[in-house]
């Protein structure tokens, strides 16, 4: 079984090829430098850049994997959620290749890819369900209960800003360059996380939902009260204190959900899972609270957007003959 997977949900064109669970090739063309000039992703520019590189990237990935269209079992693509112009490039390209090469088409939800990436590194994937996954990215912050592959229930979600979105907005407040999340993490490493006590919305409230708009507003009020530009020292401490507040909220809700649902595996996924503090505190907190559960975190290269996670989901769908047809359309608001 050879899967060619295509991911274009935002600003990275990614191609991955797997054979029976083994990665043959993985390529990513990043647009970060271009969008940094605008302080964020411009959808129309992202789509044009996807168009420029997607076919050459597929050819390069197939060359590295030493395969031809004849060897391919199926083509998989992210159909949503994400930016509509970007998604359309991936979906339409994959549909065209599916028709031209007469290969099955597999539609993959981007968030399902992230959930799967959380357990991709586990050597033993038997007896891992039920699984609880904390998925944290720029557009989503969710706690997902996974009973089996393809069986998902969202038990907690953000009511406003996603955690990654809050990172980017606070980075802008501090005058840090795009992308903001890694910059906040870098500054926080140099600061004092106890310097300022920022809000931790909903942390003591029942349930598993999140809210980060109040935390973002708290940082904004802090900055405005100074009535002057923050010093470099203050920026470092704001970054550290803000990051600590986000991590506290994420871990508090995830711990509460794990106590409720008693999963065999607790995993972390999504772009923000590349954050060093979150990774270390997730492992420390959850392994201490649930010593009999398996704690799973993807390698950093599978934390951010990539096509490897799309291929892994597609392999499960291929075995079930869960194929799409050529009426497949991009859905920027797709849900699990």
C-alpha positions as a printed Julia matrix, in Angstrom:
336×3 Matrix{Float64}:
   0.0    0.0     0.0
   1.62   3.23   -1.18
  -0.09   6.5    -0.28
   0.75   9.92   -1.75
  -0.58  12.58    0.64
  -1.0   16.29   -0.07
  -1.47  19.03    2.54
  -2.19  22.69    1.64
  -4.51  23.88    4.4
  -2.62  27.1     5.16
   0.79  28.42    4.08
   2.85  25.26    3.69
   2.79  22.96    0.68
   3.54  19.47    1.99
   3.84  16.13    0.24
   4.46  12.77    1.92
   4.63   9.24    0.59
   4.26   6.17    2.81
   4.4    2.46    2.15
   2.62   0.26    4.68
   3.32   2.72    7.48
   6.92   3.41    6.49
   7.77   6.94    5.39
   9.39   7.0     1.95
   9.63  10.76    1.48
   8.38  13.98    3.04
   8.8   17.48    1.61
   7.54  20.86    2.79
   7.72  24.18    0.96
   7.25  26.94    3.53
   5.9   30.42    2.81
   6.84  31.96    6.17
   9.32  34.48    4.78
   6.77  35.81    2.3
   3.92  36.2     4.78
   6.24  37.67    7.42
   6.23  40.84    5.28
   2.49  41.17    5.95
   2.48  40.1     9.59
   0.3   37.07    8.83
  -0.91  34.72    6.13
  -2.54  36.36    3.1
  -4.87  33.67    1.66
  -4.66  34.75   -1.99
  -0.87  34.9    -1.92
  -0.72  31.54   -0.16
  -2.87  29.95   -2.87
  -0.7   31.34   -5.68
   2.43  30.05   -4.02
   0.86  26.61   -3.57
   0.07  26.58   -7.29
   3.67  27.38   -8.18
   5.26  24.54   -6.23
   2.74  21.74   -5.79
   3.41  19.78   -9.0
   7.22  20.1    -8.84
   7.08  19.06   -5.17
   4.99  15.97   -5.98
   7.45  14.99   -8.7
  10.39  15.49   -6.33
   8.74  13.45   -3.56
   7.97  10.61   -5.96
  11.56  10.71   -7.2
  12.91  10.45   -3.66
  10.52   7.59   -2.93
  11.52   5.92   -6.22
   7.94   5.35   -7.33
   5.89   6.03  -10.44
   2.12   6.56  -10.77
   1.8    2.83  -11.47
   3.02   2.03   -7.92
   0.55   4.29   -6.13
  -2.35   2.71   -4.23
  -4.22   5.94   -3.48
  -3.95   9.72   -3.33
  -4.92  11.54   -0.13
  -5.58  15.22    0.45
  -6.57  17.59    3.24
 -10.04  18.91    2.41
 -10.46  21.07    5.55
 -10.46  22.89    7.84
  -8.17  25.7     6.72
  -7.99  28.62    4.31
 -10.35  28.07    1.38
  -8.0   29.32   -1.39
  -5.18  27.13   -0.07
  -7.39  24.06    0.37
  -8.75  24.39   -3.16
  -5.27  24.1    -4.67
  -4.6   20.82   -2.86
  -8.06  19.34   -3.43
  -8.26  20.23   -7.12
  -4.72  19.05   -7.84
  -5.3   15.73   -6.09
  -8.62  15.19   -7.86
  -6.96  15.85  -11.22
  -4.19  13.34  -10.47
  -6.7   10.81   -9.17
  -8.59  11.03  -12.46
  -5.49  11.08  -14.68
  -3.81   8.16  -12.91
  -7.03   6.26  -12.17
  -6.25   6.0    -8.46
  -8.62   6.07   -5.45
  -9.08   9.42   -3.73
  -9.02   9.76    0.07
 -10.3   12.87    1.86
  -8.63  13.65    5.19
  -9.66  16.12    7.88
  -6.67  18.26    8.88
  -7.51  17.98   12.57
  -7.76  14.2    12.35
  -4.22  14.32   10.98
  -3.05  16.23   14.04
  -4.75  13.78   16.4
  -3.08  10.84   14.67
   0.3   12.61   14.72
   0.16  12.57   18.51
   0.5    8.78   18.54
   2.56   8.36   15.37
   5.76   7.85   17.34
   4.45   5.1    19.61
   6.21   1.8    18.99
   3.28  -0.19   20.33
  -0.03   1.06   18.98
  -2.05  -1.82   20.37
  -4.42  -1.36   23.3
  -4.14   2.46   23.19
  -7.86   3.3    23.25
  -9.66   5.17   24.62
  -7.29   8.01   23.81
  -7.56  11.61   24.92
  -5.82  14.18   22.74
  -5.15  17.82   23.57
  -4.95  19.49   20.15
  -3.52  23.01   20.2
  -2.96  25.07   17.06
  -3.41  28.51   15.57
  -7.02  27.88   14.65
  -8.12  25.21   17.11
  -7.82  24.3    20.76
  -9.71  21.09   21.5
  -9.78  18.06   23.74
 -10.71  15.07   21.61
 -11.78  11.68   22.93
 -10.81   8.97   20.45
 -12.45   5.55   20.93
 -10.89   4.09   17.78
  -9.52   5.26   14.46
 -12.22   7.4    12.87
 -14.29   7.63   16.08
 -13.89  11.07   17.65
 -15.82  13.15   20.15
 -14.83  16.73   20.93
 -15.32  17.04   24.68
 -13.79  20.5    25.04
 -13.08  23.41   22.71
 -12.21  27.09   22.74
 -15.13  29.48   23.03
 -13.21  32.3    21.33
  -9.51  32.58   20.46
  -7.46  29.43   19.98
  -4.26  29.23   22.03
  -2.06  29.62   18.96
  -4.05  32.67   17.87
  -3.52  34.21   21.32
   0.23  33.59   21.0
   0.29  35.43   17.67
  -1.77  38.37   18.94
   0.35  38.83   22.06
   3.48  38.64   19.91
   2.06  41.51   17.83
   1.39  43.51   21.01
   5.04  43.04   21.96
   6.26  44.04   18.51
   7.68  40.6    17.76
   7.99  39.36   14.16
   5.74  36.79   12.47
   5.23  33.93   13.21
   4.54  34.99   16.76
   4.35  31.66   18.58
   8.03  30.69   18.24
   9.07  34.26   19.06
   7.04  34.25   22.29
   8.64  30.94   23.22
  12.13  32.29   22.53
  11.52  35.43   24.6
   9.85  33.47   27.39
  12.92  31.29   27.75
  14.81  34.42   28.82
  12.11  35.84   31.1
  10.53  35.3    34.52
   7.19  33.47   34.31
   6.24  34.72   37.78
   6.84  38.39   37.01
   3.19  39.13   36.19
  -0.01  37.31   37.11
  -2.15  37.29   33.98
  -5.71  35.97   33.85
  -6.36  32.24   33.44
  -9.92  32.22   32.03
 -12.22  29.29   32.91
  -9.44  27.45   34.75
 -11.63  26.85   37.81
 -14.93  26.52   35.94
 -16.55  23.09   35.44
 -16.26  21.5    32.02
 -13.45  21.24   29.5
 -13.91  24.32   27.3
 -11.26  27.01   26.9
 -11.21  30.78   26.53
  -8.13  32.83   25.71
  -9.58  36.21   24.7
  -9.59  37.38   28.34
  -5.93  36.48   28.75
  -5.07  38.34   25.55
  -7.05  41.37   26.78
  -5.25  41.22   30.13
  -1.89  41.47   28.37
  -3.23  44.34   26.24
  -4.3   46.26   29.38
  -0.89  45.69   30.91
   0.86  47.11   27.85
  -1.46  50.14   27.64
  -1.05  50.96   31.34
   2.68  51.47   30.83
   1.96  54.4    28.46
   5.38  53.84   26.96
   7.23  51.24   24.98
   8.09  48.16   27.01
  11.73  47.53   27.74
  13.35  44.38   26.42
  13.42  43.05   29.99
   9.68  43.67   30.4
   8.91  42.0    27.07
  10.76  38.88   28.15
   8.8   38.74   31.4
   5.46  39.39   29.68
   6.19  36.59   27.21
   7.15  34.18   29.99
   4.17  35.08   32.19
   1.73  34.87   29.28
   3.11  31.53   28.11
   2.89  30.14   31.66
  -0.77  31.2    31.9
  -1.65  29.45   28.62
   0.12  26.25   29.64
  -1.56  26.28   33.07
  -5.01  26.51   31.48
  -4.31  23.81   28.89
  -2.95  21.35   31.42
  -5.67  22.04   33.99
  -8.45  21.29   31.5
  -6.67  18.26   30.03
  -6.04  16.81   33.48
  -9.68  17.3    34.44
 -10.84  15.59   31.22
  -8.46  12.67   31.79
  -9.89  12.15   35.27
 -13.38  12.09   33.77
 -12.77   9.76   30.82
  -9.92   7.61   32.18
  -8.05   7.15   28.85
  -5.33   4.57   28.29
  -3.38   7.1    26.22
  -3.09  10.87   26.63
  -1.55  12.71   23.7
  -0.61  16.21   22.64
  -0.83  17.48   19.05
  -1.09  20.58   16.86
   1.31  23.37   15.98
   1.54  24.73   19.52
   2.65  21.28   20.72
   6.09  22.3    19.4
   6.29  24.75   22.32
   9.04  23.52   24.65
   7.36  24.49   27.91
   4.07  22.86   26.92
   5.84  19.66   25.85
   7.84  19.32   29.05
   4.99  20.29   31.39
   2.52  18.04   29.56
   4.79  15.04   30.08
   5.6   15.91   33.69
   2.04  16.76   34.78
   0.13  13.99   33.02
   2.63  11.21   33.75
   2.55  12.14   37.43
  -1.26  12.34   37.59
  -1.87   9.21   35.49
   1.11   6.85   35.96
  -0.65   3.95   34.23
  -1.5    5.88   31.06
   0.75   6.2    28.02
   1.77   9.82   27.43
   2.38  10.53   23.74
   3.82  13.62   22.05
   4.72  13.79   18.34
   8.25  14.67   17.23
   8.5   18.4    16.53
   8.55  17.84   12.77
   5.06  16.31   13.04
   3.73  19.02   15.35
   3.38  21.71   12.71
   1.5   21.24    9.43
   2.83  18.34    7.38
   1.61  15.67    4.97
   2.97  12.7     6.93
   0.04  12.88    9.33
  -2.34  13.01    6.37
  -0.77   9.86    4.93
  -1.11   8.03    8.27
  -4.83   8.79    8.43
  -5.21   7.83    4.77
  -3.69   4.41    5.41
  -6.44   3.68    7.95
  -9.09   4.89    5.51
  -7.62   2.86    2.66
  -7.91  -0.37    4.65
 -11.59   0.44    5.25
 -12.06   1.39    1.56
 -13.23   4.79    2.76
 -12.8    6.63   -0.53
 -14.07   9.96   -1.81
 -15.2   10.7    -5.37
 -14.47  13.55   -7.75
 -17.29  15.65   -6.28
 -15.07  16.26   -3.23
 -14.89  19.95   -2.33
 -12.78  21.96    0.06
 -14.46  22.79    3.37
 -12.7   25.51    5.38
 -14.97  24.83    8.38
 -14.8   21.02    8.37
 -15.37  19.4    11.73
 -14.1   16.1    13.09
